[in-house]
């Protein structure tokens, strides 16, 4: 299941950009020709985000024509 490796990298990238702030929501775009299964990414996201700033975050996946996976946006808690 290559979705596990992709999701681990996704969590690492978003965590780095969150700079220690809690992530509330992540939007992904997954191409229908990418050979990436959105349901598998959803499952892996819950597992991979445990103990990270993404734990409990909502994952929204938008499917599009194409062959790419893109992190479209993320919502983080404001700085204290």
Secondary structure by P-SEA (a helix, b strand, c coil): caaaaaaaaaaaaaaaaaccccccbbbbbbbccccccaaaaaaaaaaaacccccccbbbbbbbccccccccccccccccc
